[in-house]
């Protein structure tokens, strides 16, 4: 992963003021949403507005466009607009409610070259997560926890236990195929402690970042999914200790009473690479 995806902010493509403000926000990535965040009467106008907005400078942020489903009356026009215009200024196209690789094939046929992302938000999609993650055009996956909870008919729990099986399948699939994966949204955008706890849970699980619905959530997500100073210092120490051990003909090192092997050094190097990528993005 060469780009950070700590914070991935949804912006309604129909909201001109939000599109303008997003150019200065500290988001690692933006999802310009033509789907759920836009009412049917504004779909076509939002598509035109987004085409104009994307010509503006959004800096180093990754720019992703979520289209409507191809089964809707707007999806094919969204995809064609992406191929014709949006792809010059956006990095990827996000496909909603992907349930199998054939859903990506349909979009890929309309948008020949752009990287695709998949919304993972249905039980069928999560049961097919490995096949979806293995699609040659897929770059990333977004977990849609709101839709998943609806499909499961599950109750809300802060620990998200009812949806962990599906989320886990998506994480396994993304890691098996080397794809980016970001966690679902936290709806209570004024509940900082709740957001912080869910971000920490997602980071502990292995997500690259979190999708967000409000700019007020950016700082918490950016902090949660970035390596801490202690993690960076430990990574340096592990690499130095392992290199010293190898110079002495040993295959392992010990740092703080714990064994350090090749796999720990690989993780340490990933931590430092992530920290460097974040510093470059912010600098």
C-alpha positions in Angstrom: 0.0 0.0 0.0 1.7 3.2 -1.2 -1.0 5.6 0.0 -2.5 6.1 3.5 -6.2 5.4 3.9 -6.6 6.2 7.6 -9.6 8.5 6.9 -11.9 8.0 4.0 -14.6 10.7 4.0 -17.9 10.4 2.2 -19.0 13.7 0.4 -22.4 14.0 -1.2 -21.8 14.8 -4.9 -25.0 17.0 -4.8 -23.6 19.3 -2.1 -21.6 22.0 -3.8 -20.4 23.6 -0.5 -19.2 20.3 0.9 -17.4 19.5 -2.4 -15.6 22.9 -2.1 -14.7 22.5 1.6 -13.3 19.0 1.1 -10.4 20.4 -0.8 -8.9 21.6 2.5 -9.8 18.8 4.8 -7.3 16.5 6.4 -8.8 13.3 4.8 -6.5 10.7 3.3 -9.2 9.9 0.7 -12.6 11.2 -0.4 -15.5 9.1 -1.6 -17.6 11.4 -3.9 -21.0 9.8 -3.5 -23.5 9.6 -6.3 -25.5 6.8 -4.6 -27.0 6.9 -1.0 -26.2 10.5 -0.2 -28.1 11.8 -3.3 -31.8 11.8 -3.6 -33.3 10.5 -6.9 -34.4 14.0 -8.0 -30.8 15.3 -7.9 -28.9 12.3 -9.4 -28.3 13.9 -12.8 -27.5 17.3 -11.4 -25.1 15.7 -8.9 -23.3 13.9 -11.7 -22.8 17.2 -13.6 -21.8 19.0 -10.4 -19.2 16.4 -9.6 -17.7 16.6 -13.1 -17.0 20.3 -12.5 -15.8 19.8 -9.0 -13.3 17.2 -9.9 -11.5 19.6 -12.1 -10.5 21.5 -9.0 -7.4 20.7 -6.9 -7.9 18.2 -4.2 -4.2 17.9 -3.4 -2.7 14.5 -2.6 -6.0 13.0 -1.4 -7.1 9.8 -3.1 -10.3 10.6 -5.0 -12.9 7.8 -5.3 -16.3 8.1 -7.0 -19.2 5.8 -5.8 -21.6 5.3 -8.6 -25.2 4.0 -8.4 -25.8 0.3 -9.0 -26.0 -0.7 -12.6 -29.4 -2.2 -11.8 -30.7 1.3 -11.1 -31.7 3.9 -13.8 -28.6 6.0 -13.1 -25.8 3.4 -12.8 -24.8 3.0 -16.4 -24.8 6.8 -17.0 -22.6 7.2 -13.9 -20.2 4.6 -15.2 -20.0 6.2 -18.6 -19.5 9.6 -17.1 -16.6 8.2 -15.1 -15.0 6.7 -18.2 -15.6 9.8 -20.3 -14.7 12.6 -17.7 -14.2 11.6 -14.1 -11.3 9.2 -14.7 -9.1 12.1 -15.7 -9.3 13.5 -12.1 -10.3 10.6 -9.9 -8.3 7.6 -8.9 -10.9 4.9 -8.6 -14.6 3.9 -9.0 -16.5 2.4 -6.1 -19.1 -0.2 -7.0 -22.0 -0.5 -4.5 -23.4 -3.8 -3.2 -20.9 -6.1 -4.9 -22.0 -9.7 -4.4 -19.7 -11.5 -6.8 -16.9 -10.8 -9.3 -19.5 -10.7 -12.1 -20.7 -7.4 -10.6 -17.2 -5.9 -11.1 -17.1 -7.4 -14.6 -20.2 -5.4 -15.6 -18.6 -2.1 -14.5 -15.2 -3.0 -15.8 -16.8 -3.4 -19.3 -18.1 0.2 -19.2 -15.0 1.7 -17.6 -12.0 -0.1 -19.3 -9.0 1.2 -17.4 -9.9 2.6 -13.9 -9.1 0.7 -10.7 -12.3 -0.5 -9.0 -13.3 -0.6 -5.4 -16.1 -2.8 -4.0 -18.7 -2.0 -1.3 -19.0 -5.1 0.9 -22.4 -4.7 2.5 -24.5 -7.9 1.9 -24.2 -11.4 3.3 -23.8 -12.8 -0.2 -21.0 -10.4 -0.9 -19.2 -11.4 2.2 -19.6 -15.1 1.5 -18.0 -14.4 -1.9 -15.3 -12.0 -0.5 -12.4 -14.0 -1.7 -13.6 -14.2 -5.3 -14.3 -10.5 -5.2 -10.9 -9.6 -3.7 -9.2 -11.7 -6.4 -10.7 -9.7 -9.3 -7.9 -8.3 -11.4 -9.3 -4.8 -11.5 -10.0 -4.5 -7.8 -7.9 -2.2 -5.7 -9.8 -1.8 -2.5 -12.8 -2.9 -0.4 -15.1 -0.8 1.7 -17.2 -2.5 4.4 -20.7 -1.2 4.5 -21.8 -1.9 8.1 -25.1 0.0 8.0 -26.4 -2.1 5.1 -24.9 -5.2 6.5 -26.7 -4.7 9.8 -30.0 -4.2 7.9 -29.5 -7.4 5.9 -28.6 -9.3 9.0 -31.5 -7.9 11.0 -29.0 -7.5 13.8 -29.2 -5.2 16.9 -26.7 -2.5 17.4 -23.9 -3.4 19.8 -20.8 -1.3 20.5 -18.6 -4.3 20.0 -20.3 -5.1 16.6 -20.3 -8.8 17.5 -23.3 -9.7 15.2 -21.4 -8.6 12.0 -17.9 -9.9 13.0 -18.2 -13.0 10.9 -18.8 -11.1 7.7 -16.2 -8.4 8.5 -13.6 -11.1 9.2 -14.2 -12.8 5.9 -13.7 -9.5 4.1 -10.5 -8.8 6.0 -9.1 -12.3 5.3 -10.0 -11.9 1.6 -8.4 -8.4 1.3 -5.2 -9.6 3.0 -5.0 -12.8 1.0 -5.1 -10.8 -2.2 -3.1 -7.8 -1.2 -6.0 -5.3 -1.4 -6.7 -2.1 0.6 -9.7 -2.5 3.0 -11.4 0.2 5.1 -13.9 -0.1 7.9 -17.5 1.0 7.9 -18.9 4.3 9.2 -19.7 5.3 12.8 -23.0 7.0 12.7 -23.0 9.0 15.9 -20.6 11.7 14.6 -20.8 13.7 17.9 -19.7 10.7 20.0 -16.0 11.1 20.0 -15.4 8.3 22.5 -17.5 5.9 20.6 -15.8 6.7 17.4 -12.4 6.4 19.0 -13.3 2.9 20.4 -14.5 1.7 17.1 -11.4 3.0 15.3 -9.2 1.3 17.8 -11.2 -1.9 17.3 -10.8 -1.6 13.5 -7.1 -0.9 13.8 -6.6 -3.9 16.1 -8.4 -6.1 13.5 -6.2 -5.0 10.7 -8.2 -2.4 8.7 -6.2 0.2 6.8 -8.6 3.0 7.9 -12.2 4.0 8.4 -14.9 5.5 6.3 -16.4 8.7 7.8 -19.5 10.7 7.4 -18.5 14.0 9.0 -15.3 16.1 8.9 -15.3 16.2 12.7 -14.4 12.6 12.7 -11.2 13.0 10.7 -8.7 13.8 13.5 -9.7 10.7 15.6 -9.5 8.3 12.6 -6.1 9.8 11.4 -4.7 9.3 14.9 -6.1 5.8 15.4 -4.8 4.4 12.2 -1.4 6.0 12.2 1.6 4.3 13.9 2.2 5.7 17.4 5.5 7.2 18.5 6.1 4.1 20.6 5.4 1.8 17.7 7.8 3.7 15.5 10.5 3.7 18.1 10.0 -0.1 18.7 10.1 -0.7 15.0 13.5 1.0 14.8 14.8 -0.9 17.8 13.6 -4.3 16.4 15.3 -3.7 13.0 18.6 -2.5 14.7 18.6 -5.4 17.1 17.9 -8.0 14.4 20.6 -6.5 12.1 23.1 -6.7 15.0 22.1 -10.3 15.7 22.6 -11.3 12.0 26.0 -9.7 12.0 26.9 -12.0 14.9 25.6 -15.0 13.0 22.4 -15.3 14.9 18.9 -15.8 13.4 16.9 -14.0 16.2 17.2 -11.0 18.4 15.6 -10.1 21.8 14.0 -6.7 22.4 12.3 -5.9 25.7 12.3 -9.6 26.6 10.6 -10.7 23.4 12.0 -12.7 20.5 12.4 -10.8 17.2 12.4 -12.8 14.0 12.2 -12.1 10.3 8.4 -11.7 10.5 8.7 -9.1 13.2 11.2 -7.2 11.2 8.9 -7.3 8.2 6.1 -5.8 10.3 8.5 -3.2 11.7 9.4 -2.1 8.2 5.8 -1.9 7.2 5.2 0.4 10.3 8.0 2.7 9.2 6.8 2.7 5.6 3.3 3.7 6.8 4.6 6.4 9.0 6.7 7.8 6.1 3.8 7.7 3.7 1.6 9.6 6.2 4.4 12.2 6.7 4.7 12.7 3.0 0.9 13.1 2.6 0.7 15.6 5.5 3.9 17.5 4.5 
